[in-house]
Amino acid sequence: MVVSQNYLSSDIGLEILNKGGNAIDAAVAVGFSLAVTLPRAGNLGGGGFMLVYIKEKDEIFYIDYRSTSPLNSNIENLFNINNPNNQQYSVVPDNFDRNNFDVVKTGYKASAVPGSVAGLLEAHANFGKLELEEVLAPVIAQATNGITVSYDLHKAIESTERLYKDAESRKIYFKDGKPVKENSIIKFPELANTISLISKHGKAGFYEGETAEKIVKAMNNNNGLMSLEDFSSYKAYIREPISTYYRDYKVFTSGPPSGGGVTLLTALNILSGFDLKKYKSNSVKTYHLFSEALRRGHNNRSSEVGDPNFYDVPIGKLLSKKRIKELQNSISINKASKASTIKPLSVINESRDTTHYSIIDSDGNAVSNTYTLGASFGSGVTIPGTGILMNNQMNNLMYREGNVAVEGRGVSIGNRFKPGKRPMSTMAPVMVFNKNNELTLITGSPGGSYIPGAILRVLTGVIDFDLSIGDATMLPRVHKDWPYAGIDYEKTLSSDIVKGLNKLGHKTSTNKTMGSTQSIHIVDNIRYGYADLRRPNAAVAVQKN
């Protein structure tokens, strides 16, 4: 079973399963395919986090393939800071104009060294079954033959100005100066060639040779900062996932540099101290508790989470019984808390244009994968001769300290900018096991800081309220970040609940949708897939056997 944000990519994953491939083979194919079918989020030029479950070993592996800042980058060359005294800046100067942070949002300097290809190939090398060329063959054909432009893709291109500003992106996504039309065919021959090189040469087909050289050349020609050393030295890491028990279930997710995993597990641990069934699924008290738990989860994420290669993240302390009890005790069931009651403060700005997919094969092996370009279509830059859209993940590092909410700043000391560092992210692929240690739920979501709230609502719907995966997915969602006072809520949340939240002291504001979970729920050995209806074209593909 394959559940992804695009039906064409789900079908390719199913094709690989039907050829005898396992869940990991299918995940690799889907990951490459989404770069064709969902180019605003699916990618070769970004990075992400993957959970892999190998049934025979009864073991979960966490693959960290987050993008990294270029080794040659520093505060001075990133932001063109005049430095006559050769001062070593660890953050931007106090008088730095916040408008100058745009350089890490769009254009060549915005891109961190991409990890997606390394991550997908790391999974395949360790856990795959089919040959890489067989796995990638249908994706190469898909990119060569092209896809029909959906309404969603047309509108996404139309609304992304930076795509038009980049000459190479303009060649692909525009015709006669206008976005490619709905129902027309868009082809990706250069991307097909790049994937073909990867299928033949593996990691070297991307991180060495002509592809790496083309990326570095384009960077050098446009004031970018990447070097061939950045590519030859890039590594995807297999790490230990983090986990917690919630009710009778064990929830696994990604650890640092993921901050989303810390947020989610903190919120679940807080909620474990409250009897949600007592308040019912759609009640003021339940949504109040979600909001308060999420707020504290985001606070926990933002204190000390960062790249574990640079900073010893105290996961044990952040998720300790003492810390959770402290957070639980700061919640009133009858009143919204004030920002000042929870320390420390933090803000991190993160795009919501990410994508997630979940896969399980006939042997019970499974993958939960979330990856991103950052913003929609990333930096907007396509590397000439490759078809590769680049990320804008340099925007997710911390360049400024203080307690004022400004662009380009995340207070976590673990997320302070350094060359070669992986930015903190809220991505959080999830796997859940029941009390018999059986895999029961695979899920995840795009959505930037909305990700933990989207997943939390699905998990509590299934675990606390015994809902089907479809019903749990379509429950209204809320988001409460830190240190903001307000609750964002989906427009499907009842007006009575909104009024009740306001009476408790919450400041509420509506949001059309939050996240897009792609989930597989296993009940009594029957697998139920559900593709979130919040975003178009998502689909479940199921093997006949």
Long-range contacts (C-beta under 8 A, 24 or more apart in sequence): 1-359, 1-360, 1-520, 1-527, 1-529, 1-540, 1-541, 1-542, 1-543, 2-26, 2-30, 2-357, 2-358, 2-359, 2-529, 2-540, 2-541, 3-357, 3-358, 3-359, 3-518, 3-519, 3-520, 3-529, 3-530, 3-531, 3-538, 3-539, 3-540, 3-541, 4-30, 4-34, 4-355, 4-356, 4-357, 4-358, 4-518, 4-531, 4-538, 4-539, 5-34, 5-38, 5-41, 5-42, 5-355, 5-356, 5-357, 5-446, 5-516, 5-518, 5-531, 5-535, 5-537, 5-538, 6-33, 6-34, 6-37, 6-38, 6-42, 6-537, 6-538, 6-539, 7-537, 7-538, 7-539, 7-541, 8-33, 8-36, 8-37, 8-142, 8-147, 9-33, 9-34, 9-36, 9-37, 9-38, 9-42, 9-357, 10-357, 10-531, 10-538, 10-539, 10-540, 10-541, 11-539, 11-541, 12-138, 12-139, 12-142, 13-357, 13-359, 13-541, 14-541, 14-542, 14-543, 15-138, 16-130, 16-135, 16-138, 17-361, 17-362, 17-543, 18-543, 19-130, 19-134, 20-129, 20-130, 21-128, 21-129, 21-130, 21-134, 21-135, 21-361, 22-127, 22-128, 22-129, 22-361, 22-363, 22-365, 23-52, 23-359, 23-360, 23-361, 23-365, 23-366, 23-367, 24-52, 24-123, 24-124, 24-127, 24-128, 24-129, 24-365, 24-367, 25-124, 25-128, 25-129, 25-130, 25-135, 26-359, 26-361, 26-367, 27-52, 27-120, 27-123, 27-357, 27-359, 27-367, 27-369, 28-120, 28-121, 28-123, 28-124, 28-128, 28-132, 28-135, 28-136, 29-135, 29-136, 29-138, 29-139, 30-357, 30-359, 30-369, 31-116, 31-120, 31-357, 31-369, 31-371, 32-120, 32-136, 32-139, 32-195, 33-138, 33-139, 33-142, 34-355, 34-357, 35-191, 35-389, 36-139, 36-142, 36-143, 36-147, 36-188, 36-191, 37-142, 37-147, 37-537, 38-153, 38-355, 38-537, 39-153, 39-173, 39-377, 39-389, 40-153, 40-156, 40-160, 40-353, 40-373, 40-376, 40-377, 41-353, 41-354, 41-355, 41-372, 41-373, 41-376, 41-446, 42-355, 42-371, 43-114, 43-116, 43-371, 43-372, 43-373, 43-378, 43-389, 43-391, 44-114, 44-116, 44-117, 44-191, 44-194, 44-195, 44-206, 44-388, 44-389, 45-111, 45-114, 45-116, 45-373, 45-378, 45-383, 45-388, 45-389, 45-390, 45-391, 46-114, 46-115, 46-116, 46-371, 46-372, 46-373, 46-374, 46-378, 46-391, 46-393, 47-112, 47-114, 47-115, 47-116, 47-119, 47-371, 47-372, 47-391, 47-393, 47-422, 48-115, 48-116, 48-119, 48-354, 48-369, 48-370, 48-371, 48-372, 48-427, 49-254, 49-258, 49-369, 49-370, 49-371, 49-425, 49-427, 49-428, 49-429, 50-119, 50-123, 50-367, 50-368, 50-369, 50-370, 50-371, 50-429, 51-241, 51-252, 51-253, 51-254, 51-367, 51-368, 51-369, 51-429, 51-430, 51-431, 52-123, 52-127, 52-365, 52-366, 52-367, 53-364, 53-365, 53-366, 53-367, 53-431, 53-439, 54-127, 54-365, 55-363, 55-364, 55-365, 55-366, 55-439, 56-363, 58-437, 60-241, 60-252, 60-431, 61-126, 61-127, 61-238, 61-241, 62-238, 62-239, 62-240, 62-241, 62-254, 62-255, 63-119, 63-122, 63-123, 63-236, 63-237, 63-238, 63-239, 64-119, 64-236, 64-237, 64-238, 64-239, 64-254, 64-257, 64-258, 64-422, 65-115, 65-116, 65-118, 65-119, 65-120, 65-122, 65-236, 65-237, 65-371, 66-115, 66-257, 66-258, 66-307, 66-393, 66-422, 66-423, 66-425, 67-111, 67-112, 67-113, 67-114, 67-115, 67-391, 67-393, 67-422, 67-423, 68-112, 68-113, 68-115, 68-230, 68-234, 68-420, 68-421, 68-422, 69-112, 69-113, 69-394, 69-397, 69-417, 69-418, 69-419, 69-420, 69-421, 69-422, 69-423, 70-112, 70-113, 70-224, 70-225, 70-226, 70-227, 70-230, 70-419, 70-420, 71-227, 71-229, 71-230, 71-233, 71-419, 71-420, 72-225, 72-226, 72-227, 72-230, 72-419, 73-225, 73-394, 73-419, 74-419, 75-399, 75-417, 77-225, 78-103, 78-104, 78-109, 78-225, 78-394, 78-399, 79-103, 79-399, 90-416, 90-417, 91-398, 91-399, 91-400, 91-401, 91-416, 91-417, 92-399, 92-400, 92-408, 96-400, 98-406, 98-407, 98-408, 101-395, 101-399, 101-406, 101-407, 101-408, 104-392, 104-394, 104-395, 104-397, 104-399, 104-408, 105-375, 105-379, 105-392, 105-395, 106-162, 106-165, 106-375, 106-379, 106-380, 106-392, 107-162, 107-222, 107-379, 107-380, 107-381, 108-218, 108-219, 108-222, 108-223, 108-224, 108-379, 108-381, 108-390, 109-223, 109-224, 109-225, 109-394, 110-374, 110-378, 110-379, 110-381, 110-390, 110-391, 110-392, 110-393, 110-394, 110-395, 111-219, 111-224, 111-226, 111-378, 111-379, 111-381, 111-390, 111-391, 111-392, 111-393, 111-394, 112-391, 112-393, 112-394, 112-422, 112-423, 113-226, 113-230, 113-231, 113-234, 114-234, 114-388, 114-390, 114-391, 115-234, 115-236, 116-371, 117-198, 117-203, 117-206, 117-207, 118-203, 118-206, 118-207, 118-234, 118-235, 118-236, 119-236, 119-371, 121-198, 121-202, 121-203, 121-236, 122-236, 122-238, 123-367, 125-202, 126-238, 127-365, 132-198, 132-199, 132-202, 133-199, 133-200, 135-199, 136-195, 136-196, 136-198, 136-199, 137-199, 139-195, 140-192, 140-195, 140-196, 140-199, 143-187, 143-188, 143-189, 143-191, 143-192, 143-195, 143-387, 144-187, 144-188, 144-189, 144-192, 145-187, 146-185, 146-186, 146-187, 146-188, 147-185, 147-186, 148-183, 148-184, 148-185, 149-180, 149-181, 149-182, 149-183, 149-184, 149-185, 149-186, 150-182, 150-536, 150-537, 151-182, 151-536, 152-535, 152-536, 152-537, 153-180, 153-182, 153-186, 154-179, 154-180, 154-181, 154-182, 156-376, 156-377, 157-377, 159-376, 160-376, 160-377, 160-380, 162-377, 162-379, 162-380, 163-377, 163-380, 165-380, 166-380, 166-381, 166-382, 168-381, 168-382, 168-383, 168-384, 169-377, 169-380, 169-381, 169-382, 169-389, 171-382, 172-382, 172-387, 188-387, 189-387, 190-385, 190-386, 190-387, 191-386, 191-387, 191-388, 192-387, 193-386, 193-387, 194-386, 194-387, 194-388, 206-231, 207-231, 207-232, 207-234, 208-232, 211-386, 211-388, 214-383, 214-384, 214-385, 214-386, 215-383, 215-386, 215-388, 215-390, 218-381, 218-383, 218-384, 222-381, 237-309, 239-308, 242-315, 242-319, 244-268, 244-269, 244-319, 245-272, 246-271, 246-272, 246-459, 246-463, 247-272, 247-463, 247-464, 248-434, 248-435, 249-432, 249-433, 249-434, 249-435, 249-440, 249-463, 250-432, 250-433, 250-437, 251-430, 251-431, 251-432, 251-459, 252-430, 252-431, 252-432, 252-433, 253-428, 253-429, 253-430, 253-431, 254-370, 254-427, 254-428, 254-429, 255-308, 255-313, 255-315, 256-305, 256-306, 256-307, 256-308, 256-311, 256-313, 256-315, 256-414, 256-424, 257-305, 257-306, 257-307, 257-308, 257-422, 257-423, 257-424, 257-425, 258-305, 258-424, 258-425, 258-426, 258-427, 258-428, 259-301, 259-302, 259-305, 259-348, 259-412, 259-424, 259-425, 259-426, 260-301, 260-425, 260-426, 260-427, 260-428, 260-451, 260-452, 261-428, 262-297, 262-300, 262-301, 262-305, 262-315, 262-318, 262-319, 263-294, 263-297, 263-298, 263-300, 263-301, 263-426, 263-428, 263-452, 264-297, 264-428, 264-430, 264-452, 264-455, 264-456, 265-297, 265-319, 266-293, 266-296, 266-297, 266-300, 266-301, 266-318, 266-319, 266-324, 266-327, 267-293, 267-294, 267-296, 267-297, 267-452, 267-456, 268-293, 268-456, 268-459, 269-319, 269-324, 270-296, 270-297, 270-324, 270-327, 270-328, 270-331, 271-456, 271-460, 273-324, 273-325, 273-328, 274-333, 276-460, 276-464, 276-465, 277-464, 277-465, 280-465, 281-460, 281-461, 281-464, 281-465, 281-467, 281-475, 282-475, 282-476, 282-494, 282-497, 283-497, 284-496, 284-497, 284-500, 284-501, 284-503, 284-504, 285-333, 287-478, 287-487, 287-489, 287-493, 287-497, 287-501, 288-333, 288-336, 288-500, 288-501, 288-504, 288-506, 289-331, 289-333, 290-453, 290-456, 290-457, 290-460, 290-478, 290-480, 291-336, 291-478, 291-480, 291-487, 291-501, 291-506, 292-331, 292-336, 292-337, 292-480, 293-331, 293-456, 294-452, 294-453, 294-456, 294-478, 294-479, 294-480, 294-481, 295-337, 295-342, 295-480, 295-481, 295-482, 296-327, 296-330, 296-331, 296-342, 296-482, 297-452, 298-346, 298-449, 298-452, 298-480, 298-481, 298-482, 299-342, 299-343, 299-344, 299-345, 299-346, 299-482, 299-483, 300-327, 301-346, 301-412, 301-424, 301-426, 302-344, 302-345, 302-346, 302-347, 302-348, 302-410, 302-411, 302-412, 302-482, 303-344, 303-346, 303-412, 304-412, 304-413, 304-414, 305-412, 305-414, 305-415, 305-424, 306-412, 306-413, 306-414, 306-415, 306-416, 306-421, 306-424, 307-414, 307-415, 307-421, 307-422, 307-423, 307-424, 309-421, 309-422, 310-414, 310-418, 310-421, 311-413, 311-414, 313-414, 334-504, 335-504, 335-505, 336-501, 336-504, 336-505, 336-506, 338-485, 339-482, 339-483, 339-484, 339-485, 342-482, 344-411, 345-403, 345-411, 345-482, 345-483, 346-410, 346-411, 346-412, 346-482, 346-483, 347-405, 347-409, 347-410, 347-411, 347-481, 347-482, 347-483, 348-396, 348-398, 348-409, 348-410, 348-411, 348-412, 348-415, 348-424, 348-426, 348-449, 349-395, 349-396, 349-407, 349-408, 349-409, 349-410, 350-374, 350-396, 350-425, 350-426, 350-448, 350-449, 351-375, 351-376, 351-392, 351-395, 351-448, 352-446, 352-447, 352-448, 352-449, 352-450, 352-515, 353-377, 353-446, 354-427, 354-446, 354-447, 354-448, 354-451, 355-446, 355-516, 356-429, 356-443, 356-444, 356-445, 356-446, 356-516, 356-517, 356-518, 357-444, 357-518, 358-442, 358-443, 358-444, 358-518, 358-519, 358-520, 358-529, 359-442, 359-520, 360-439, 360-442, 360-520, 360-522, 360-527, 362-543, 362-545, 364-439, 366-431, 366-439, 366-442, 366-520, 367-442, 368-429, 368-430, 368-431, 368-442, 368-443, 368-444, 369-429, 369-444, 370-427, 370-428, 370-429, 370-444, 370-445, 370-446, 370-451, 371-427, 372-425, 372-427, 372-446, 393-423, 394-423, 396-423, 396-424, 396-425, 397-421, 397-423, 405-483, 426-451, 426-452, 427-451, 428-452, 428-455, 430-455, 430-459, 432-459, 432-463, 438-522, 439-522, 440-521, 440-522, 440-523, 441-469, 441-519, 441-520, 441-521, 441-522, 442-519, 442-520, 443-517, 443-518, 443-519, 443-520, 444-517, 444-518, 445-515, 445-516, 445-517, 445-518, 445-532, 446-515, 446-516, 447-514, 447-515, 447-516, 449-479, 449-481, 450-477, 450-479, 450-488, 450-514, 450-515, 451-515, 453-477, 453-478, 453-479, 453-480, 453-514, 453-515, 454-514, 454-515, 454-516, 454-517, 455-515, 455-517, 458-517, 458-519, 462-521, 468-521, 468-528, 469-519, 469-520, 469-521, 469-528, 469-529, 469-530, 470-528, 470-530, 473-517, 473-519, 473-530, 473-532, 473-533, 474-532, 474-533, 477-514, 477-515, 478-514, 479-511, 479-514, 480-506, 488-514, 490-514
